[in-house]
Amino acid sequence: MSIRIIRAGEGLRDQDVAALRDRLRDGGLVGGGQAADVPSAVREILADVRVRGDAALIDWQQRLDKVALTPTTLRVGPEQIAAAKAQADPDFLALIGRAADNVRRYQEAIRLSDPPAVSRGGRMMGLRYVPVDRVGVYVPGGRAAYPSTVLMTIVPAQVAGVRQVAMASPPTADGDVNPMVLALAGALGVSEVYRLGGAVAIAALAYGTESVPGVDKIVGPGNAFVAEAKRQVLGAVGIDSIAGPSEVLIVADASAPAAWVAADLLAQAEHDPGSAVLVTPSADLAEAVAAAIDQQLPALDRAGAIGRALAEYSAIVVVPDLAAACEVANGFAPEHLQVIVAGADEAEVLGRIRHAGAVFVGPHTPVPLGDYYAGPSHVLPTGGTARFFGPLSSSDFLVASSVIRYDASALAADADDVIDFATREGLTAHARAVDIRRREP
């Protein structure tokens, strides 16, 4: 059997279930089993780039990716981006256009706008949103290139009104960025692309060098080194979240088609590493899904990697009822949560779910719809961080400012209270800044 079945009569309190949750939450997948001290390695790269700039970028890219760059080749030339777009499959460009339209329409609909001001007797309090000036987008390029990440990060930034978008993606063995990634950048009007990968790219975007202007916010998924680099530069710049390997948790009952559920689990395990968990009150479904996985797995291109992910980071969990299944789901707080239950129970299950990056409802809503096409960004919180992070959206590229306006009569009415507060805190200059406006109008 490719995937283990855990019979968890106590749900999330079951020892094996809790151990799997803790492993995923504590970074059990991060780095794919690499033994490197990731925080120390990243710290060294960040410090070097901060001090030596371009020279450090070139040295580290040579050392890590065996790619020889110069200050003039760190950035992909606009003619190469235009050529990649011109040489791209027209059907691929048409697909990009359709998907981008879906993403743009959704992001426009959910973009935050300035709320109505609150007015009260000569006082006006409001909130305004302005876009971040400059954003850095990281596009992975390790075991597999993900041009869809370009779509799911850049379009929300453009909808927010970000004026400058810089993209970084690891160079291939010949020193070039994946042509599909470049074609998509060209199709979206992005002309600033850098041949930089991993923590080196994050360092360049966060701190800036002679050839790479720094940004205000960095978004996009990546490997363990990218995640750790984003963690360490937070504060110097903003980030979307600290994302790790991909994961899905499926809450399903006996009505779910076993072959479909098996295909969904296999799809997520394909990320290498990835985590795929089914939680169900149906022992019959559990056995049928396990059998379907064994039947489908050998025909898949990445069968070996998928098999490892199923054995090491995945499970089918049999619980007493759907309420217990929802408790397990909330405990895992997964990146992707699928709900495949009988229609009468759907609303109850959704009502119990509190923590998930994206929720896919119904048997006809597999995760790849969200990965590529539906509209919401596929940049989502992982490793249980959906308890406090949400999906990337156009609103994440906006910065809020409070707006306060008093007239003279409103200031006079509130002055005594403000002066009293400031005096009690020992901040007499604060008090005087209010009082002077009464005494010297």
C-alpha positions in Angstrom: 0.0 0.0 0.0 1.4 3.4 -1.1 -0.3 5.4 1.7 -0.9 4.4 5.3 -4.4 4.4 6.9 -4.6 5.8 10.4 -7.7 4.7 12.3 -8.0 7.7 14.6 -10.8 7.2 17.1 -9.8 10.3 19.0 -9.4 12.5 15.9 -6.8 15.1 16.3 -5.8 13.8 19.7 -4.7 10.5 18.1 -0.9 10.1 18.6 -0.2 9.3 14.9 -2.4 12.2 13.6 -0.8 14.7 16.0 2.6 13.5 15.0 1.9 14.0 11.3 0.5 17.5 11.9 3.5 18.5 14.0 5.9 17.2 11.5 4.3 19.2 8.7 4.0 22.3 10.9 7.5 22.1 12.2 9.1 22.0 8.8 9.3 18.2 8.2 9.0 18.7 4.5 11.1 21.9 4.3 14.3 21.3 2.3 13.3 17.9 1.1 15.4 16.2 3.7 18.5 18.3 3.2 20.9 18.2 6.1 22.2 21.8 5.6 21.8 24.3 8.4 19.5 26.5 6.4 19.3 29.5 8.7 23.1 29.8 8.9 23.6 29.3 5.2 21.0 32.0 4.4 22.4 34.4 7.0 25.8 34.1 5.3 24.4 34.9 1.9 22.3 37.8 3.1 25.2 39.4 4.9 27.5 39.0 2.0 25.1 40.5 -0.5 24.4 43.4 1.8 28.1 44.2 2.0 29.5 43.3 -1.5 26.4 43.8 -3.7 26.8 42.6 -7.3 30.1 40.9 -6.6 28.4 38.7 -4.0 25.5 37.9 -6.3 27.9 36.8 -9.1 30.0 34.7 -6.7 27.0 32.9 -5.1 25.3 32.2 -8.4 28.5 30.6 -9.6 29.0 28.6 -6.4 25.4 27.4 -6.1 24.1 27.1 -9.7 27.4 26.9 -11.6 26.3 29.9 -13.7 28.8 32.6 -14.7 27.2 36.0 -14.6 28.5 39.6 -14.8 26.9 42.9 -13.7 25.6 43.4 -17.2 24.0 39.9 -17.4 22.3 39.8 -14.0 19.3 41.3 -15.7 17.5 39.7 -18.6 17.6 42.2 -21.5 14.2 43.5 -22.8 15.0 42.1 -26.3 15.2 38.6 -24.8 11.9 38.9 -23.0 10.3 40.2 -26.3 11.9 37.3 -28.2 10.6 34.7 -25.6 7.1 36.1 -26.1 7.4 36.2 -29.9 8.6 32.6 -30.0 6.1 31.3 -27.5 3.3 28.9 -28.6 0.4 31.1 -29.6 -2.0 28.7 -27.9 0.0 29.1 -24.7 -0.2 32.9 -25.0 -4.0 32.6 -25.5 -4.2 30.4 -22.5 -2.3 33.0 -20.5 -4.7 35.7 -21.6 -7.8 33.7 -20.5 -6.3 32.8 -17.2 -5.0 36.4 -16.6 -8.5 37.7 -17.3 -10.0 35.4 -14.7 -7.4 36.4 -12.1 -7.8 40.1 -12.9 -11.6 40.1 -12.7 -11.4 38.3 -9.3 -8.7 40.6 -7.9 -10.5 43.7 -9.0 -13.6 42.5 -7.3 -11.9 41.9 -3.9 -9.5 44.9 -4.0 -9.9 47.0 -0.9 -11.1 50.5 -1.4 -11.2 53.5 1.0 -14.2 53.1 3.4 -16.5 56.1 4.1 -15.0 58.6 6.5 -16.4 58.7 10.0 -17.5 62.3 10.8 -18.4 63.6 14.3 -18.8 67.2 15.2 -15.9 68.8 13.4 -13.9 65.6 13.4 -13.1 63.4 10.4 -11.5 60.0 10.7 -10.8 57.9 7.6 -8.7 55.3 6.0 -7.0 55.4 2.7 -5.2 52.7 0.7 -2.2 53.3 -1.6 -0.2 50.7 -3.5 3.3 49.7 -2.6 5.8 51.5 -4.8 8.0 48.6 -5.8 7.4 44.8 -5.5 9.8 41.9 -6.0 8.3 38.6 -7.3 10.2 35.3 -6.9 9.4 32.6 -9.4 10.8 29.2 -8.5 12.7 27.1 -11.0 14.0 24.1 -9.2 12.7 20.6 -9.9 10.0 22.2 -12.0 9.4 25.7 -13.4 6.1 27.3 -12.4 5.2 30.0 -14.9 1.8 30.1 -13.3 3.4 31.7 -10.3 4.1 34.8 -12.5 0.4 35.0 -13.2 -0.7 34.6 -9.6 1.7 37.2 -8.2 2.0 39.9 -10.8 -1.6 40.3 -11.8 -2.7 41.0 -8.2 0.1 43.5 -7.9 -1.0 45.2 -11.1 -4.6 45.3 -10.0 -3.5 47.0 -6.8 -1.7 49.7 -8.9 1.9 48.8 -8.1 4.1 51.0 -10.3 7.2 48.8 -10.5 7.4 45.0 -10.5 10.8 43.2 -10.5 10.9 39.5 -11.1 13.7 37.1 -10.1 14.0 33.4 -11.2 16.8 30.9 -11.0 18.9 30.6 -14.2 19.0 27.3 -16.0 22.2 25.4 -16.7 22.9 27.6 -19.8 22.3 30.8 -17.7 18.9 31.7 -19.0 15.6 32.1 -17.3 12.9 29.5 -18.3 11.5 30.7 -21.6 7.9 30.1 -20.5 8.5 32.3 -17.5 10.0 35.0 -19.8 7.1 34.7 -22.2 4.6 35.2 -19.5 6.5 38.2 -18.1 6.4 39.7 -21.5 2.7 39.0 -21.9 2.0 40.8 -18.6 4.2 43.7 -19.5 7.0 43.0 -17.0 10.4 44.2 -18.3 12.5 43.8 -15.2 13.7 40.2 -14.8 16.8 39.0 -13.0 18.7 35.7 -13.3 18.9 35.1 -9.6 17.7 32.2 -7.5 17.1 31.1 -3.9 18.3 33.2 -1.0 20.6 35.1 -3.4 17.6 36.5 -5.2 15.8 37.4 -1.9 18.9 39.2 -0.7 19.2 41.2 -3.9 15.6 42.3 -3.8 15.5 43.1 -0.1 18.8 45.1 0.1 19.4 46.2 -3.4 22.8 46.2 -5.2 24.5 48.3 -7.9 22.5 46.5 -10.6 19.3 45.4 -8.7 17.3 48.2 -7.1 15.7 47.1 -3.8 12.0 46.6 -3.4 9.4 47.3 -0.7 7.8 43.9 -0.6 8.7 40.4 -1.7 6.2 37.8 -2.7 6.2 34.3 -4.2 6.9 30.7 -3.1 10.2 28.9 -3.1 12.3 26.2 -1.4 13.6 26.1 2.2 16.3 28.6 1.5 13.8 31.1 -0.1 11.4 30.7 2.8 14.2 31.2 5.4 15.6 34.2 3.5 12.1 35.8 3.5 11.9 35.2 7.2 15.2 36.9 7.8 14.6 40.0 5.6 11.2 40.6 7.1 11.4 44.1 8.6 13.7 45.4 6.0 11.0 44.6 3.5 7.5 43.2 3.7 6.7 39.7 2.6 3.5 37.8 1.7 4.1 34.8 4.0 6.7 32.2 4.7 5.6 29.4 2.5 6.9 25.8 2.5 6.1 22.7 0.4 2.6 22.3 -1.0 -0.2 20.4 0.8 -3.8 19.3 0.6 -6.2 18.0 3.2 -9.5 16.5 1.9 -12.6 16.1 4.1 -14.8 13.5 2.4 -17.6 11.1 3.2 -18.8 8.0 1.6 -20.4 9.9 -1.3 -17.0 11.0 -2.6 -15.8 9.1 -5.7 -12.7 7.2 -4.6 -10.9 7.4 -7.9 -11.3 11.2 -7.9 -10.1 11.6 -4.3 -7.1 9.4 -5.1 -6.2 11.6 -8.1 -6.4 14.7 -5.9 -4.1 13.2 -3.4 -1.6 12.1 -6.0 -1.7 15.6 -7.7 -0.6 17.3 -4.5 2.1 14.7 -3.7 3.5 15.4 -7.1 5.1 18.6 -5.9 8.0 16.6 -4.5 7.9 17.1 -1.6 4.2 17.5 -1.0 1.7 16.4 1.6 -1.7 14.8 0.9 -4.1 13.9 3.7 -7.6 12.4 3.4 -9.8 12.6 6.5 -13.0 10.7 6.4 -15.5 8.9 8.6 -15.9 6.2 6.0 -13.6 3.2 6.4 -14.9 1.9 3.1 -13.8 5.1 1.3 -10.4 5.0 3.0 -9.8 1.5 1.7 -11.1 2.3 -1.8 -9.0 5.5 -2.1 -5.8 3.6 -0.9 -6.5 0.9 -3.6 -7.1 3.6 -6.2 -3.9 5.3 -5.4 -2.0 2.0 -5.9 -3.8 1.6 -9.2 -3.1 5.1 -10.5 0.4 5.7 -9.2 2.5 3.5 -11.6 1.2 5.4 -14.7 2.3 8.8 -13.4 5.5 10.5 -14.7 6.8 11.3 -11.3 5.7 8.1 -9.6 8.9 7.7 -7.6 8.8 11.1 -6.0 5.0 10.9 -5.5 5.4 7.5 -3.8 8.0 9.0 -1.4 5.7 11.9 -0.5 2.8 9.5 0.1 4.9 7.3 2.3 6.6 10.0 4.3 4.3 13.0 4.5 0.8 11.7 3.8 -2.0 9.6 5.3 -5.6 8.6 5.1 -7.2 9.3 8.5 -10.4 7.5 9.5 -12.3 9.5 12.2 -15.6 8.8 14.0 -17.7 11.5 12.1 -17.5 14.7 10.1 -17.3 16.9 13.1 -14.0 15.1 14.1 -12.9 15.4 10.5 -13.4 19.2 10.7 -11.4 19.3 14.0 -8.5 17.5 12.3 -8.7 19.9 9.3 -8.6 23.0 11.6 -5.7 21.5 13.5 -3.7 21.0 10.3 -4.8 24.4 8.9 -3.8 23.3 5.4 -2.8 25.2 2.3 -5.5 23.6 0.3 -8.7 22.1 1.8 -11.1 20.1 -0.3 -14.6 19.4 0.9 -16.3 16.5 -0.8 -19.4 15.4 1.2 -23.1 14.8 0.5 -24.9 18.0 -0.3 -26.9 18.0 3.0 -23.7 18.0 5.0 -21.8 20.6 3.0 -23.0 23.7 4.7 -22.4 22.1 8.2 -18.8 21.2 7.3 -18.0 24.6 5.8 -19.5 26.2 8.9 -17.0 24.2 11.1 -13.9 25.0 9.0 -11.9 27.9 10.4 -8.4 27.6 9.1 -7.4 26.9 5.4 -5.6 28.9 2.8 -8.1 28.0 0.1 -11.2 25.9 0.3 -12.4 23.9 -2.7 -16.0 22.9 -2.4 -17.7 19.9 -4.1 -16.6 17.0 -6.2 -16.1 19.0 -9.3 -13.6 21.5 -7.8 -10.1 20.0 -7.9 -7.2 22.0 -6.6 -5.6 22.6 -10.1 -8.5 24.9 -10.9 -7.2 27.2 -8.3 -3.6 26.5 -9.3 -4.0 27.9 -12.8 -7.3 29.4 -13.7 -10.2 30.1 -11.4 -9.0 33.6 -10.2 -7.8 33.5 -6.5 -4.0 33.4 -6.3 -2.4 30.1 -5.7 0.2 31.7 -3.4 -1.2 30.4 -0.1 0.0 29.8 3.5 1.4 26.4 4.3 2.6 24.4 7.3 -0.3 25.4 9.5 0.2 29.1 8.9 -3.3 29.5 7.6 -4.1 30.1 11.2 -2.8 33.6 10.8 -1.9 34.1 7.1 -4.2 34.3 4.1 -4.0 33.9 0.4 -2.1 36.5 -1.6 -4.4 39.1 -3.1 -4.5 42.5 -4.7 -5.1 44.0 -1.2 -1.8 42.6 0.0 -0.1 45.2 -2.2 -1.9 48.1 -0.6 -0.7 50.0 2.5 -3.3 51.6 4.7 -3.0 55.1 6.2 -5.3 56.6 8.8 -6.5 60.1 8.0 -7.6 62.4 10.9 -8.8 66.0 10.6 -10.1 68.2 13.4 -11.4 71.8 13.2 -10.9 74.3 16.0 -14.1 73.6 17.9 -13.4 69.9 17.9 -9.9 70.4 19.2 -11.2 72.6 21.9 -13.7 70.0 22.9 -11.2 67.2 23.2 -8.1 69.1 24.4 -8.6 68.6 28.2 -8.9 64.9 27.8 -5.8 64.6 25.5 -3.8 66.9 27.8 -4.8 64.8 30.8 -3.7 61.6 29.0 -0.4 63.0 27.9 0.4 64.4 31.4 -0.4 61.1 33.1 2.2 59.4 30.8 4.7 62.1 31.6 4.8 63.4 28.0 4.4 67.1 28.7 5.5 68.1 25.2 2.6 66.1 23.9 0.3 68.0 26.2 1.8 71.4 25.1 1.3 70.6 21.4 -2.4 70.6 22.1 -2.5 73.3 24.7 -0.6 75.8 22.6 -3.4 75.7 20.0 -5.8 76.9 22.6 -3.5 79.6 24.2 -2.1 80.9 20.9 -4.8 80.4 18.3 
